Amino acid sequence: MKNRDELHLGDIEKAMNNRFENLSSQVSQITESEYVKGNIDYLSALRTKPFLLLAGISGTGKSRIVKEMAYASCPDEGDLREDKTSPGNYCLVEVKPNWNDSTELLGYETVLDGGNYHLTKFVKFLIKAMQHENVPFFVCLDEMNLAPVEQYFAEFLSILESRKDVDGTIKSEPLIPATIFEKYQQKLHEELFPTKDSSNTSTGAGCYTADDGTAVYLHSTYAKLMEEGLRIPHNLIVVGTVNMDDTTYQFSRKVIDRAMTIEMNEVNLNDMFDTEKPDALSYREDVVNKCWFFAPFAQSNNALQQMNDERELLAEKIKATIGQTSANGRTTPDSLEAILGKTPFRIAYRVVNELILHFYALRWENKDSEFESLYNKALDNILMMKVLPRIEGNEDLVKEPLAQLDTWTAGAYPKANAKIVEMRERLECAHFTSFWP
């Protein structure tokens, strides 16, 4: 007869097995439409541009959101589901306070061991993404502003802006030139593709002689690196988590201008006690369609070509709301240009480009929505993600622009208007304000 300790351990094991079975059944109940509905703001931003900043107070689940998206989109392909605690299409990069150049992310040449190139976790993950072109790959730059972003992320930001639509895909300039992969062919190939049985012998990519005298055929991915260098994979999504406090660095307008920013300051304690809520950090049987994560275009003119019925409407609306200053100094009345044109917060082509791309993303989601309301929603989102985060300063600098923006956004742009009211209240109390709390 079993003693009480053995029975107790058996009960615990049975309970744990039942718990995991219940979790598995719960995960299978989550439909794609339910997932999309609960994460639509993030997905719309990603389909506009694959560089997202999640900003807010500590502990609101910013890093978790990125991991949830990776789980939701991770198919049962190769070794992507090998680790139950972290999907293979997810990479967490912990930013360190002492980062001051791009070598922390992109690696560097070294003279040690006869010369080589040091590959970072970030670089290896990008190369892995190249091997799974139809799977969204997520990089989470955790606590992104613990170090000055403009220093360690400058090269990536510049290359990000080189993205263009080429032959049905989005392509960038190289982050690491092809000459590096040619120069250190054997060492880098052995590090990236260490097993000879994984080498691709069918592409005619070439080969080299290993130290033991055997011929090693180049993996097709490595052959592509030797030909084109390492570019930003079209399926790569970079998300930075941001805490704005005394221990972190402020963002320059250069960074804000190149990212889609979403503020996360809401805390819903009811979710913590909802025992029926499925675990989002689990692999799904019905993987969320990749189209919800991929930006279809990098340039607005390609999106405009798809908008036969609304192209002219959109052009006229943007000219009226964003506005411009002509060569003779005449400014579009009642526009953003009229309010911000003579301030450091003036917006230009990049914001307009991404407004068009964002409208296209929203139209894909809302095929039956009326044009005016959909445009107002797109501009409201762009004001929150790209325009208002640029505005900060003392009363002399921002008091009048914020007052005009308050009036301008009232009614049509509710999210932006609520944020402007918050910023004005903070300005009145502290004589200084910014987008960040």
SEFIVO-179230 format. One line per field, with one value per residue (C-alpha): residue in one letter; x, y, z. Coordinates in pm, 1 decimal, always signed. Last residue first. Layout:
! residues N
rest <- A	...
X <- X	...
Y <- Y	...
Z <- Z	...
This chain:
! residues 437
rest <- P	W	F	S	T	F	H	A	C	E	L	R	E	R	M	E	V	I	K	A	N	A	K	P	Y	A	G	A	T	W	T	D	L	Q	A	L	P	E	K	V	L	D	E	N	G	E	I	R	P	L	V	K	M	M	L	I	N	D	L	A	K	N	Y	L	S	E	F	E	S	D	K	N	E	W	R	L	A	Y	F	H	L	I	L	E	N	V	V	R	Y	A	I	R	F	P	T	K	G	L	I	A	E	L	S	D	P	T	T	R	G	N	A	S	T	Q	G	I	T	A	K	I	K	E	A	L	L	E	R	E	D	N	M	Q	Q	L	A	N	N	S	Q	A	F	P	A	F	F	W	C	K	N	V	V	D	E	R	Y	S	L	A	D	P	K	E	T	D	F	M	D	N	L	N	V	E	N	M	E	I	T	M	A	R	D	I	V	K	R	S	F	Q	Y	T	T	D	D	M	N	V	T	G	V	V	I	L	N	H	P	I	R	L	G	E	E	M	L	K	A	Y	T	S	H	L	Y	V	A	T	G	D	D	A	T	Y	C	G	A	G	T	S	T	N	S	S	D	K	T	P	F	L	E	E	H	L	K	Q	Q	Y	K	E	F	I	T	A	P	I	L	P	E	S	K	I	T	G	D	V	D	K	R	S	E	L	I	S	L	F	E	A	F	Y	Q	E	V	P	A	L	N	M	E	D	L	C	V	F	F	P	V	N	E	H	Q	M	A	K	I	L	F	K	V	F	K	T	L	H	Y	N	G	G	D	L	V	T	E	Y	G	L	L	E	T	S	D	N	W	N	P	K	V	E	V	L	C	Y	N	G	P	S	T	K	D	E	R	L	D	G	E	D	P	C	S	A	Y	A	M	E	K	V	I	R	S	K	G	T	G	S	I	G	A	L	L	L	F	P	K	T	R	L	A	S	L	Y	D	I	N	G	K	V	Y	E	S	E	T	I	Q	S	V	Q	S	S	L	N	E	F	R	N	N	M	A	K	E	I	D	G	L	H	L	E	D	R	N	K	M
X <- +403.5	+557.9	+418.2	+613.0	+555.7	+727.1	+583.6	+518.9	+148.9	+30.7	+245.9	+109.7	-243.1	-147.7	-0.3	-314.4	-536.2	-309.9	-347.2	-727.5	-719.8	-497.2	-734.9	-1045.5	-938.2	-1244.4	-1414.9	-1142.5	-815.9	-776.0	-880.4	-631.7	-371.5	-399.0	-348.7	-61.8	+112.6	+68.6	+207.0	+488.2	+803.8	+757.0	+580.2	+867.8	+945.6	+817.7	+646.4	+789.8	+569.6	+267.4	+344.2	+436.5	+220.1	-56.7	-91.9	-59.0	-345.4	-574.7	-473.9	-578.2	-904.7	-989.9	-918.6	-1148.4	-1428.6	-1406.0	-1379.9	-1681.1	-1591.3	-1675.6	-1325.3	-1223.1	-910.2	-750.7	-866.9	-680.0	-354.3	-399.7	-462.4	-143.4	+57.5	-79.0	-2.1	+339.9	+435.2	+290.8	+506.9	+815.6	+751.0	+755.0	+638.2	+718.4	+802.1	+1087.8	+821.8	+738.3	+532.8	+364.0	+22.4	-14.0	+155.8	-95.4	-371.6	-634.7	-498.3	-250.4	+55.4	+166.9	+539.7	+592.3	+758.8	+451.9	+398.6	+215.7	-94.6	-140.6	-519.0	-606.4	-328.0	-392.4	-763.8	-702.0	-458.6	-687.4	-987.5	-776.1	-650.5	-984.4	-1126.6	-801.9	-631.9	-381.7	-145.7	-156.7	-4.9	+291.2	+330.8	+337.6	+665.3	+748.8	+461.2	+260.3	+375.7	+363.1	+192.0	-174.4	-68.3	+115.2	-215.7	-253.9	-154.7	-453.6	-306.4	-151.6	+171.3	+149.5	+221.4	-135.8	-264.9	-642.1	-864.5	-1094.1	-910.5	-975.2	-806.3	-513.3	-736.2	-950.0	-641.3	-657.6	-358.9	-348.4	-16.0	+84.1	+165.9	+215.3	+490.6	+550.0	+914.9	+1132.3	+1024.4	+1054.6	+1418.5	+1521.0	+1307.7	+1549.4	+1438.7	+1508.1	+1752.9	+1665.1	+1720.2	+1516.6	+1202.5	+1052.0	+1029.5	+1052.1	+1012.1	+1150.9	+983.8	+1164.3	+972.4	+1163.9	+974.0	+1129.4	+1473.0	+1691.3	+1996.3	+2300.2	+2529.6	+2400.9	+2609.3	+2802.6	+2488.0	+2293.6	+2554.7	+2515.2	+2143.1	+2203.9	+2432.8	+2777.1	+2903.7	+3179.1	+3455.3	+3656.6	+4024.6	+4006.6	+4045.0	+3742.3	+3770.1	+3522.8	+3203.3	+2992.7	+2631.8	+2539.0	+2193.6	+2162.5	+2435.5	+2275.5	+2467.1	+2261.1	+2448.8	+2773.9	+2667.1	+2799.9	+2577.9	+2623.0	+2959.2	+3095.9	+2984.1	+3141.1	+3479.0	+3489.8	+3375.9	+3564.1	+3645.1	+3339.6	+3096.4	+3261.3	+3265.0	+2885.1	+2842.4	+2675.3	+2357.9	+2303.7	+2052.2	+1689.5	+1436.1	+1059.8	+908.5	+708.0	+996.8	+1154.2	+958.6	+1193.5	+1369.2	+1643.3	+1479.5	+1553.6	+1918.3	+1941.4	+1771.8	+1992.7	+2307.7	+2203.4	+2099.4	+2395.1	+2441.6	+2100.2	+1944.0	+2140.5	+2146.8	+1872.0	+1646.5	+1561.6	+1453.1	+1407.8	+1482.4	+1231.0	+1314.6	+1022.9	+1028.8	+708.8	+713.8	+696.3	+1067.5	+1184.5	+1553.3	+1611.8	+1475.5	+1765.1	+2006.5	+1832.0	+1856.8	+2229.0	+2276.1	+2087.5	+2271.9	+2595.5	+2844.0	+3208.6	+3386.3	+3718.8	+4094.1	+4375.5	+4229.5	+4201.9	+4213.0	+3845.1	+3576.1	+3258.4	+2905.5	+2574.7	+2399.6	+2666.4	+2890.8	+2645.2	+2797.1	+2758.1	+2611.5	+2708.3	+2349.6	+2279.6	+1991.0	+1855.6	+1786.1	+1494.3	+1460.0	+1136.3	+1071.5	+1191.3	+921.5	+1026.0	+921.3	+821.3	+1151.0	+1149.6	+861.6	+1070.1	+1278.8	+1153.9	+804.9	+514.5	+409.0	+485.8	+240.1	+55.1	+367.8	+559.4	+271.0	+258.1	+632.5	+594.4	+302.8	+503.6	+776.5	+523.5	+340.0	+247.2	+526.7	+718.6	+526.0	+475.8	+618.1	+592.8	+802.8	+740.0	+956.4	+792.2	+609.9	+244.4	+156.1	+319.1	+99.6	-220.1	-112.6	-43.0	-378.6	-563.3	-445.2	-772.1	-963.6	-683.8	-680.9	-1058.2	-1055.9	-784.7	-991.8	-887.8	-1046.8	-729.2	-551.5	-813.3	-775.0	-400.2	-444.2	-685.5	-440.6	-161.6	-374.8	-483.6	-119.2	-35.6	-327.3	-221.3	+136.2	+18.0	-215.2	+65.8	+295.5	+28.8	-27.9	+345.1	+366.7	+62.1	+216.8	+133.2	+0.0
Y <- +6107.9	+6107.9	+6336.3	+6627.8	+6917.4	+7199.1	+7478.0	+7206.9	+7252.8	+7438.8	+7226.9	+6906.9	+7024.9	+7111.7	+6764.9	+6595.1	+6809.9	+6720.8	+6350.7	+6374.8	+6561.6	+6299.6	+6021.2	+6218.0	+6327.8	+6464.6	+6643.3	+6863.2	+6813.4	+7172.2	+7337.8	+7141.7	+7177.6	+7556.1	+7547.4	+7300.3	+7528.4	+7830.9	+7670.6	+7475.1	+7686.7	+7968.1	+7733.5	+7486.8	+7197.3	+6881.2	+6785.1	+6498.1	+6235.4	+6439.4	+6383.3	+6016.1	+5765.5	+5982.9	+6216.6	+5913.0	+5739.5	+6043.4	+6073.9	+5714.0	+5749.5	+6072.0	+5897.6	+5610.4	+5847.0	+6042.7	+5737.2	+5543.7	+5197.7	+4893.1	+4751.1	+4802.2	+4593.9	+4656.1	+5018.6	+5047.2	+4928.6	+5166.6	+5454.9	+5358.1	+5356.9	+5701.7	+5837.1	+5672.2	+5871.1	+6188.5	+6139.5	+6078.9	+6380.7	+6650.8	+6742.4	+7062.9	+7009.2	+7262.6	+7535.9	+7762.5	+7506.8	+7360.4	+7530.5	+7632.4	+7310.2	+7111.8	+7273.0	+7545.4	+7752.1	+7604.9	+7827.5	+8101.0	+8172.7	+8234.5	+7895.2	+7723.4	+7618.4	+7290.5	+7135.7	+6830.1	+6866.6	+7015.0	+6857.3	+6524.9	+6539.9	+6630.4	+6342.3	+6096.3	+6186.5	+6161.2	+5813.1	+5684.8	+5486.1	+5358.5	+5292.1	+5021.2	+5268.3	+5475.8	+5188.3	+5170.4	+5549.3	+5528.5	+5340.4	+5046.4	+4825.4	+4525.2	+4561.7	+4210.7	+4124.7	+4061.7	+3910.5	+3635.7	+3468.0	+3381.0	+3018.3	+2791.3	+2522.2	+2789.4	+2779.9	+2916.0	+3247.9	+3373.2	+3162.3	+3150.2	+3371.6	+3152.0	+3223.3	+3596.1	+3728.8	+3901.7	+4032.1	+4221.2	+4420.3	+4625.6	+4862.5	+5128.5	+5302.0	+5158.9	+5430.5	+5320.6	+5473.2	+5389.4	+5458.4	+5662.8	+6010.4	+5911.5	+5814.4	+6133.2	+6340.0	+6243.5	+6000.1	+6072.2	+5854.0	+5634.9	+5626.8	+5941.2	+5797.4	+5712.6	+5335.5	+5204.8	+4865.3	+4845.3	+4632.3	+4522.6	+4320.4	+4112.3	+3947.4	+4167.7	+4068.3	+4374.0	+4319.0	+4101.5	+4103.4	+4062.6	+3788.4	+3646.8	+3664.4	+3484.0	+3206.8	+3185.4	+3128.9	+2858.9	+2670.9	+2641.3	+2294.1	+2159.7	+1961.2	+1744.3	+1812.3	+1796.5	+2174.3	+2220.4	+2277.3	+2530.2	+2504.2	+2677.0	+2790.4	+2530.2	+2519.5	+2145.6	+2080.3	+2271.0	+2212.9	+2079.8	+1747.2	+1936.8	+2053.8	+2390.7	+2624.1	+2968.4	+2912.6	+2692.0	+2943.9	+3229.6	+3058.5	+2931.3	+3248.5	+3508.8	+3743.5	+3651.4	+3708.0	+4040.4	+4140.1	+4101.6	+4414.0	+4410.9	+4619.6	+4599.9	+4830.7	+4738.4	+4521.9	+4490.2	+4226.5	+4219.6	+4278.0	+4556.0	+4777.1	+4999.4	+5003.2	+5265.5	+5419.0	+5105.6	+5135.0	+5469.8	+5341.6	+5030.6	+5239.4	+5472.4	+5203.5	+5210.6	+5587.4	+5735.8	+5496.4	+5645.9	+5359.9	+5249.0	+5366.2	+5024.2	+4870.5	+4541.6	+4544.9	+4275.7	+4124.9	+3950.5	+3723.1	+3691.9	+3364.3	+3348.1	+3409.4	+3138.1	+3100.2	+3476.3	+3501.0	+3281.8	+3533.3	+3809.0	+3599.5	+3547.4	+3924.3	+3996.3	+3726.6	+3891.2	+3769.1	+3861.1	+3878.4	+3696.0	+3745.6	+3502.8	+3395.7	+3755.2	+4035.8	+4122.1	+4258.1	+4376.9	+4285.3	+4438.1	+4482.0	+4573.1	+4686.3	+4970.3	+5213.0	+5340.0	+5053.1	+5102.4	+5108.5	+4758.3	+4669.6	+4318.5	+4160.8	+3916.5	+3714.7	+3557.7	+3345.0	+3028.1	+3055.9	+3085.6	+2870.0	+2555.8	+2550.0	+2333.2	+2522.2	+2696.4	+2380.1	+2314.3	+2453.1	+2418.4	+2776.3	+3077.5	+3365.3	+3365.6	+3273.1	+3565.6	+3805.1	+3691.7	+3749.9	+4108.2	+4174.7	+4027.2	+4287.5	+4570.3	+4403.5	+4705.5	+4650.5	+4974.9	+5280.1	+5337.8	+5317.3	+5042.6	+5156.3	+4983.6	+4929.1	+4714.6	+5006.0	+5046.7	+4679.3	+4693.4	+4987.3	+4813.1	+4498.8	+4685.1	+4865.2	+4545.0	+4336.9	+4224.8	+4216.1	+4021.8	+3756.2	+3719.6	+3694.3	+3428.1	+3217.1	+3133.9	+2801.1	+2601.9	+2794.7	+2689.7	+2321.9	+2345.6	+2528.0	+2262.2	+1984.6	+2172.1	+2202.5	+1838.2	+1729.6	+1953.3	+1812.8	+1456.3	+1529.5	+1691.0	+1400.4	+1151.3	+1345.9	+1334.5	+960.7	+894.4	+1111.0	+934.8	+587.4	+349.0	+0.0
Z <- -1857.2	-2210.6	-2479.9	-2333.5	-2097.7	-1911.3	-1695.3	-1430.9	-1351.5	-1661.6	-1890.7	-1736.9	-1802.9	-2159.5	-2215.6	-2083.3	-2307.6	-2600.4	-2521.4	-2517.3	-2849.2	-3009.9	-2910.6	-3018.8	-3369.8	-3550.8	-3260.8	-3117.4	-3308.2	-3435.5	-3108.4	-2900.3	-3176.9	-3149.7	-2772.2	-2812.8	-3064.8	-2833.5	-2517.5	-2682.4	-2701.7	-2450.6	-2209.9	-2192.1	-2420.8	-2585.8	-2910.6	-3114.9	-2944.2	-3070.3	-3438.5	-3492.6	-3305.4	-3162.0	-3461.3	-3688.2	-3505.8	-3535.4	-3902.6	-3970.8	-3776.1	-3957.8	-4288.9	-4195.2	-4092.2	-4417.3	-4642.4	-4513.0	-4390.2	-4602.5	-4651.7	-4291.4	-4231.5	-4572.4	-4546.1	-4215.7	-4373.1	-4670.3	-4429.9	-4248.9	-4572.2	-4662.6	-4314.0	-4341.7	-4649.6	-4494.9	-4185.7	-4399.2	-4622.7	-4357.1	-4008.5	-3820.7	-3455.1	-3437.4	-3484.4	-3777.8	-3970.6	-3662.6	-3666.3	-4032.7	-4138.9	-3936.5	-4141.2	-4093.4	-4382.6	-4633.4	-4608.8	-4852.8	-4837.3	-5208.6	-5247.7	-5104.0	-4745.2	-4709.1	-4559.2	-4340.0	-4331.3	-4672.0	-4876.8	-4705.5	-4786.9	-5150.1	-5198.0	-5020.9	-5234.3	-5548.5	-5462.1	-5333.2	-5624.8	-5773.1	-5442.6	-5541.1	-5711.6	-5394.2	-5197.5	-5436.5	-5418.1	-5039.1	-5020.4	-4794.1	-4902.4	-4778.4	-4416.0	-4273.6	-3943.5	-4031.6	-4364.0	-4173.3	-4092.2	-3724.7	-3664.0	-3606.2	-3378.8	-3160.9	-2964.2	-2613.0	-2445.0	-2495.7	-2206.3	-2234.0	-2014.1	-1806.1	-1481.4	-1516.0	-1203.5	-1373.5	-1652.6	-1397.3	-1297.4	-1614.8	-1622.1	-1893.0	-1954.6	-2291.4	-2546.9	-2906.1	-3119.1	-3486.5	-3557.0	-3793.2	-3681.8	-3316.8	-3373.0	-3555.1	-3316.5	-3041.3	-2775.3	-2409.1	-2219.3	-1921.6	-1544.2	-1468.3	-1628.6	-1967.6	-2002.4	-2358.3	-2519.2	-2870.9	-3135.8	-3450.3	-3709.2	-3964.4	-4252.5	-4522.8	-4399.2	-4327.1	-4545.9	-4480.3	-4782.7	-5137.2	-5302.2	-5009.6	-4795.3	-5070.6	-5075.3	-4698.4	-4738.2	-5000.4	-4760.2	-4910.5	-4994.3	-4772.5	-4943.5	-4707.8	-4637.4	-4257.4	-4236.8	-4462.3	-4836.9	-4974.0	-5175.9	-5439.0	-5457.2	-5718.9	-5563.8	-5499.5	-5243.1	-4956.1	-4636.8	-4346.5	-4350.2	-4298.0	-3955.3	-3839.6	-4043.9	-3886.1	-3718.5	-3995.8	-4257.6	-4061.8	-4033.6	-4392.2	-4564.4	-4365.2	-4656.6	-4863.2	-4576.0	-4496.7	-4866.3	-4880.6	-4671.8	-4328.4	-4286.0	-4661.0	-4839.9	-4794.9	-4980.8	-4964.8	-5195.1	-5517.8	-5756.2	-5548.5	-5305.8	-5110.8	-4775.3	-4746.6	-4438.8	-4235.1	-4341.3	-4161.8	-3848.0	-3845.6	-3872.5	-3589.2	-3339.8	-3097.6	-3092.3	-3165.3	-2912.6	-2622.6	-2369.3	-2127.4	-2410.7	-2552.9	-2225.0	-2413.8	-2784.0	-2884.0	-3222.6	-3390.8	-3695.8	-3902.2	-4100.2	-4480.6	-4539.2	-4301.0	-4391.9	-4406.5	-4051.5	-3935.1	-4085.6	-3891.4	-3574.3	-3626.1	-3657.7	-3332.5	-3138.3	-3245.7	-3505.6	-3449.6	-3785.0	-3814.7	-3832.2	-3760.6	-3428.2	-3310.8	-3567.1	-3509.9	-3738.1	-3570.6	-3465.8	-3579.4	-3246.4	-2990.8	-3277.6	-3346.0	-3098.6	-2741.1	-2540.6	-2174.6	-2040.5	-2177.8	-2412.4	-2355.2	-2692.8	-2684.5	-3004.2	-3126.0	-3435.7	-3260.5	-2997.9	-2631.8	-2335.5	-2526.8	-2719.4	-3035.2	-3191.9	-3461.1	-3518.9	-3871.2	-3917.1	-3674.6	-3737.3	-3514.8	-3570.2	-3237.4	-3042.5	-3192.8	-3127.6	-2764.8	-2732.7	-2849.6	-2612.1	-2323.7	-2365.2	-2316.3	-2029.4	-1817.3	-1564.8	-1604.3	-1719.4	-2087.5	-2436.1	-2696.4	-2993.1	-3325.5	-3631.5	-3900.6	-4070.1	-4169.4	-4130.7	-3787.9	-3681.0	-3790.8	-3603.9	-3280.7	-3284.7	-3385.2	-3090.6	-2929.3	-3258.8	-3428.1	-3158.3	-3165.6	-3546.1	-3533.9	-3299.3	-2945.7	-2849.1	-2923.1	-2648.6	-2395.2	-2478.0	-2427.5	-2097.8	-1974.8	-2066.9	-1886.4	-1573.2	-1586.8	-1602.2	-1305.1	-1104.0	-1178.6	-1074.5	-751.2	-674.8	-731.0	-502.3	-228.7	-277.5	-247.9	+66.0	+219.1	+189.2	-92.2	+0.0
